[in-house]
Amino acid sequence: MLKTKNIFIALGIISISICTIHISLGWGFWAHERINRMAIFCLPEDMQCLFKQNIEYLTHHATDPDKRRNVVKDEAPRHYIDIDHYGKYPFDSVPRKWKDAVAKLSEDTLKAYGIVPWYVEKMTYRLTEAFKQKDKNEIFKLAADLGHYVADAHVPLHTTENYNGQLTNQVGIHNFWESRVPELLGEHYDYLVGKAEYIDKPLKKIWQIVLESNAEVDSVLKYEKQLNENFSEERKYTIETKGHQTVKIYSDEFTIAYNKLLNNMAERRLRSSIQDVASFWYTAWINAGQPDLHDLLEKETVIENKDSIGLIQQKLKGHTDN
């Protein structure tokens, strides 16, 4: 979902023309949940036994990082990196290691433009430690979160300062690409993506993902603009009722035409997300020494921390009401 950077609301009035405003980050909720869920089936049996037992937890909590954005300091930059702020592809001016990047660019600058590759590295280490301790609750909390951040790195518009087309008069394209397209077409995607693979150098791998995503940015923007020349306002949008809200969304016709021009890019990036999420989970388990997870099957299934969830929901409601 769409990240925001210092949004100031003047006069307390916002005009919303496309769907609803999403002040969170990453793929849409549907896609994040589908990615975590399908990644489980890429794991080897020694992991799959426990992960399948907790499939609903991993699915439901795939969106926790988005829900925390308004209540957890420094959450937002963990979902993206506006890598083109630093120059041109392949952005060799940006040191790949965190300490080197801080030394050259400063931590404040890095957080201002996003830290997703470094945060994925950190979360992979934390998940490894949880596997070593065989802490079931921590394993699944971290696995759900790590899946989210790895998936976010696969979204082209999470790697550019023009993250919502605001610099090219294409506002709304972020939600369109990451939510509308997969939610309309996702039931027909091919989810057989292969087995999880060990990642020898997790930091190098996540940087590769970021660069692959950024290489798609021009196409994401170009083809939407191209379609605009051939679609009238009436054909581009449609009105839909969601609950008690009437919202304006991209039409099926426009969405399908856009997806065709992009040669199913959203599906390709989602499929890569599934396998890569599984591979990061698998890598953390391998690096922990491949602990036997079967004995954790006897422990209670991961339970919801109702107090924590209630606090987040309460704060989110308060944020919306203000």
N, C-alpha and C positions, 0 to 999 in steps of 0.2 A: 504494500500500500504506500501511498504517497507520503514522503517525508516533508517536514516543514522546517523552515529556517527563519526564526525571528519574525513570525507572522504578527502584524499589528492590525487590530480590528478598529477601523475608524467609525465613530458614531454608533458603534454596536450593530451595524447592519452589514450583512453579507448577502450578496446575490449569488445564488447557486444555480448554475445552468445545466451542468452535466452530473447526473446521478446525485450523490451526496458528497460532502467534503470528507475526505479520509485523512485524519491527522495522525497517521501511523505509518508503518513502513513495510516494504517487502512485497512479495506476491500478494494477491488477494487471499482472504481467509480460506476460501475453497481450495485454492492451489496449494497453500502451505500445508493444510491438513492432508491433502492427497499425496503430497511429496513424502511427508514423514511416514504415512501409512504404507505406501508402496515400497519405500526403502527397506522396510522390514523383510520383505520377501527376497531381497538381494543378499541377505546375510547367510553365513554358513549355519548349519543346524545347531552347532554348539552355542551360537548366539540367538538364533531364531526361536529356540524353545522358550527363552525368557522374554524376548521382545514381543512375540506373538501373544503371550499371556497379558502383556500390558499395551496391546495395540490401541485400545481406546484412549488410554492416557496419552500416548505419544501423538495420537491424532488430534485429540482435543487441545492439548497444550502446545501444539505446533505454533499457535498464534500468541502465546504468552508474551514474547518480547514486544510485539506491537501494542498489546494492552498495557504494558509497563511504561510506554514512552512518556506519558504525561505525569507519572509519579516517581520515576527513578531518574536521578540526575545522571547525565552523560549516556543515557540509553540510545538516544537518536543516532549519534554518529556510528554506532556499532553496526548499522544496517547498510551502509553505503560507503563509497569513496568517490568524490568528484575528481577523478584522476586527471581529467583534462584541464583542471585548474593549474596544474604544474607544467604544462607544455603539450607536446604532441606525442602520439603513439611512437614507440612503446614506452614512453615516459621514463627513460633511463635516469633522469635527474632525481627521481624519487628513490632513495635507498630502500631496499626490500626488507631489511631488518629493522625492527622497531627502534632499538637504541640508536642506530645510525640515522634513522629518519628524524628522531627527536633532536639529535645533535645538530643536524643540518637545518631542519625546518621549524623546530620547536613543537612541543606537545600541544600548545594552544592552536597552532595552525593546523596540525593534523586533525585535531578534534573538530575544528571548524569545517573541514572538508571531508570528514569521514575516515573511519579506521577499520572497516570490515575485514580486510585481510589479516591484520594483526590480531583482531579480536577472535577470529576463527582459530588462529594458532593458539591463543590463550585458552579458549574453550576446549580445544582438543587435548591440551595438557591437563586441564581440570577433569575432563572425562576419564583420561588415563588414570589419574589418581583415584577417582571414584571406583573404577574397576579394580584397582589394586586393593582397595579397602573393602571391596565387595559390599558397598553401601547401596542397597537397592534403590532407595528413594532418591539419592543423589545421582545415581546412574541415569535414571529416567528423566529427572529434572534437567540435567545437563544435556542429555541426548536430544530431548525435545528442543531445547534452546539452540544447540549446535546445528541441528537440522534447519532451523529457521535462518540462521546467519549464512550458512553455506548456500541455501536456496536463494537468499537475497543477492548474493554475489553473482548469480546467474542472470539477473535482470539487467538488460542493457542500460536502462534509465537510472540504475543505481550507481552508474560509473561516470556520470557527467553532470556538470553544473546546470545544464539545460534539462533537468530531471523531470520537469512537467511541461516541456515545450514552451515555457514562459519567455524564452529568449527568441522564439521563432513564431510567435502568434499561434501556438498549438496547445494552449492550456487545456488540460484534461486528458492528454495522451498517455500519461502515466497509468492512471486507472484503466484506461481503455486497453492498453497492451497487456497489463499484468492481471487484470480482473475480468473485464468484459469478454475478451477473446477466449481465455481458457474456460470460463464458466459457461459460455455458449457452446463451445466445441469440445470440451474436455472429455465428455463421456465417450467420444469416438477416438481418443488418443490410444496409441499403442504403449502399454505400460510394461512390456517385457523388455527390460533394459540390460539384462545380464547380471552377473554376480559382482559383489563388492570386491574391490582390489586393494591390496596394501599400498599405502602411500608412503614412499620412502622419505620424502621431504614435504611435509604438510604445508609449510609456508610457501614453498615454490609452487605447489599445486594450486593453492588458493589464489596466488598472483596470476597464474596461468588462466584461471577461471575469470578473474577480473578483466584481464586483457582480451579474452575471447568475447566477453560481454560488451566491452567498450567498442570492439571492432564492428559490432552490429548497430551502434547508435545511429549512424548516418542513414542506414536503411529504414530503421524504425521511424525516423522523422520524415525522410524523403517520400516514402510511399503514402504516408497519411496525408501529406501536403498534396501529393499528386492526385489522390482520390478526391480531395476537396474540390478540385477543379471540375470534376465530372458528376458530383452529387449536389443536388439542391439541399437546402436546409431541411425540407420536408422528408427527403429520402435518407438523409444522413442520420437523423434522430427519430426516436419514437417515444411515446409517453407510456409509462408503466406504473402500475400501482403496487407498492411494496408495503404491506401492513397498512398503516394509516397515512402513508406518504405517497404522493404522486411525484414521480421523478422523470427526468428527461435523460434517456440513455441512447447510446449508439445503436442504430437499427441492426437487425440481423443481416440485412443485405450489405450494409457498409462494412460490418465486422467480417463477414465471410470474404468479401472482395479484398479487404486489407490483409487478411490471413493468407489468401492466395498469392498476393504480390510478395509477401514475406516468405513464401515457400514453407509455411507451417513453422515459423521461427519459434513461436511460443511453445509449441509442442516439443520442438527439439531442445529448447533450453530447459523445459520442465523435465524431460526424460534425462537429460544430463544431471539435473539437480537430484533426481531420485538416486541414480547410481553413485553420484559423488557424496551425497549425504550418507548412504550406506557405507561407502568406502572410508569416510572419516570416522564413523562409529567403529568400523572393523579395525581400523588402524589404531585407535585408542585402546581397543581390547588386546590387540597383538602386542602393543608397546607395554601393556600392563602385565604381560607374561601369560596371556591366554588363560585367565582364571576360570575354573570350572563354575559355570553359572547355574548348573542343574540344582545345586543345593539351595539356591535362592528361590526356586520354585515353591518351596515349602513355606517361605515367608509370606506375610500378607502382601497382597497386590498393592501397588502404590496407591495411597489414598490422597484425596484432595485436602489441601490445607485450607479449610473453609474460612478461617479467620483472615488469612492472607488474601484470598480471593475476594472476600467481602470488602476488605479495605481498599483493594484496587478498584472494585466496582463503585464503591462509595466516592472515592476520589475522582474517578472518571465522571461520575454523575455531577459532582460538584463543579468539575472543570467545564462540563457542557452547560451547566446552568449559569455560570458566571459570564 
